[in-house]
Structure formats: structure tokens, C-alpha cells
Amino acid sequence: MTSNKNTTPRLDYNLVFILFLLFVASCLCIYTAQSTGQYKENFVVKQIIWYIVGGGIIAGVITLDSDQLKKLTWYAYGFGLFLLILLIIAPASIAPTINGAKNWFKVPGLGSLQPSEFVKVFIILGLARVIEEHHHKNQIKTLQTDFWLLAKMGIVTMVPLALIIKQDLGTSLVFLAIMIGMIFISGISWKILVPIFSTGVFFISVIFYFVLAQPDLLEKYLGVQQYQFARIYSWIDPYNNQSSTGYQLTRSLLAIGSGETSGKGYGHRDVYLPESHTDFIFSVVGEQFGFVGASILISLFFLLIYHITKVGMETKNNFYSYLCVGVISMITFHVFQNIGMTIGLLPITGIPLPFISYGGSSLMGNMLGIGLIFSIRYHYKKYMFSTTA
């Protein structure tokens, strides 16, 4: 029996409220972060503008249903590859090299634009379509079909990854996190996944050992220079490198530790930390609001991830479910990596805290991903006493 009463609101007001809370938290944190140091710009105003632009992106994406998203997937993916290739070949006047990396387009009147932030979402779309179409064409699963699905997912991820890995290690890790998250729900047999991931963990462990114990061998046989491991060395022993590569981490630990349980109070900062309005915004939260404030912020992210998980489980559209997993993987890795690097749990990679750190490209990329979730809730209908959606 199916009732004609639609019980699902077309606009996801719960998600709107969560985003509003993150918006308020972002503005409060950036305002106090820019009050110390060398900053002359008003980053709060810029962040508000980027949130408005992000709202426009959501408004555009929300109009697209699953069929339209599928049709646009490869066009978006191809456009992303085009931007990454253009970034490599563009002259310095358009794409300047900053801190040894060429990650940004210089856009007059807007500042800079990082295309890889949008490519993350394009990869999610591509992987979701690959998985859904593969299962539609291969009703009977075998190890051969699973291998073929894994190969297709690898190709979709590795092509853009190859274009940025030398320039932006942090974003490269996000690409891999998205792929791994979606592999786990793709239905590929564990008989394939367990040996592959076990081998990967083994090789990473071996490389990590040589980085710490035998870096000369890596330099001799692989041509890797020891200075390239500076972030790892500063992560393992930041206090012996605090005058150079370990400076930000030691200052971050000091700021968060000095906040203790309840913090020093809003606007009270004693620890100078460069670029605290971007990658190290969590250190500002820890210093001013302490463990309590940091826990509240982390709870907001848990609430966001829980809500997206609920959306993905409620919809009966497999393509939508895969999109939810991709967005969850992207946001979860961002949060875990960013907070982990500020407290010394993980190496510093330059990954911002989603929706909180200042940055137009990062915020617009995340809003594009959230726009997919809004689109899912906007277009699927859930009826009382109905077994379909």
C-alpha cells in the first residue's frame, strides 16, 4: 500500500542548519585568527562571500536529478582533467609557482583558484557511475568481474592523481581516500581486497622504515633526496626541528595544550602561529575554547557525516548511495588529517579543515560535494507504507 502523502521535505533543512553552524564557527575562528600576525586583509568578509558563492553552487546542483548527474559526469570529469593539464602548461603569469608547487590559477579580482578541489567531486561522480553501471551490466559476480571493476576505479582515480601528485601530496591523499572508501562499498570480493591492501600496507611500512633508518639507500637506488622527507622527520621529532620544518607543529601543540579544558576565552590568544586562519584553524579553537570547544566542533562534523550516512541509507537509488559514500570519504579524511596534523598524530600535509578553514577553492569544492547531498534529498521521494523510493 502506498500513501500519496510525501513525508520527505524537498529541501534538507537539517543539512541547512548544520551548514549554518559550520558557517558561524568558521567566521568566529577566522576573525580571531586574523587578529594576530601579519594579516592586513579581512578574511572573514572573503569567507562570507565564498559561502554565498558556495550557496549558489548548491542551488545549481540541487536542480539536477540522478539521470542528469550521470549525463554530466564524464563532461565534468573531462573538464577537471583539462584544468589540471592547463595548470601544468600555463605560464607563471597565470599559474605561479608557490612554495615549489604549481597548484593555483591566478584569477583577476578573485585571487587564486585551485582546480584539484573540484576534481575531488568529479572523481566521486565518476566512481559512482562506474560502480553503478558495472553492477547493472554484470548481474553475476565473479572474481574476474570484480578485478575489472577495481581496474576501472583505479583508472578513474589515477589519471588525475598522476597530474597532481608531484605538486600536491595532500590532495593526492584525498583522491586515494575517496577511491578506497568507495571500493569498500563497491561489492568487490574481500578475496581480492585483503591481499591488495595487505601488500600496500607492507610496502608503505617498508618505505617508512627506510625513510627513518636507511634514507641513504633510498637516495642511492631511487634518487629520492633526504630533504623530501623533512615533513616526516619534523612529525616524528618536531622539537629538534622547531627552528625549521617543525616550527608550525610545535606552535600548534603549544596553542592547543595551553587551552587546557575550557580554553582562554574568545579573542584571547598568546601563541603566535603562522597561517592559523587556514590549515591550523583547529589550533585556534583549541587555544581559545579548550577541549570542550574542540569537542563541540568535532561533534558538528560527526553530525554532518551521520546525516549524510542517513541520506545514503534511506535512498533506494544505488548511484545516490555511492555519491554519499564518496562525499563522506572526502570530508572524513579532511577532518581526520587536518585535526591529526595539528595535534601531532599525523604528518603535516596542508589539508584544510572543511567548512572552517579560510579558502575559496576548498570551500567551493566542499559545497559542490554537499550540493550532491542536497540534490539527493530534493529529488528522491519517500512515501508512507512504501517499499520503494
Beta strands, then each sheet from edge to edge (+ up, - down):
strand 1: 105-107
strand 2: 111-113
sheet 1: 1+ 2-
end
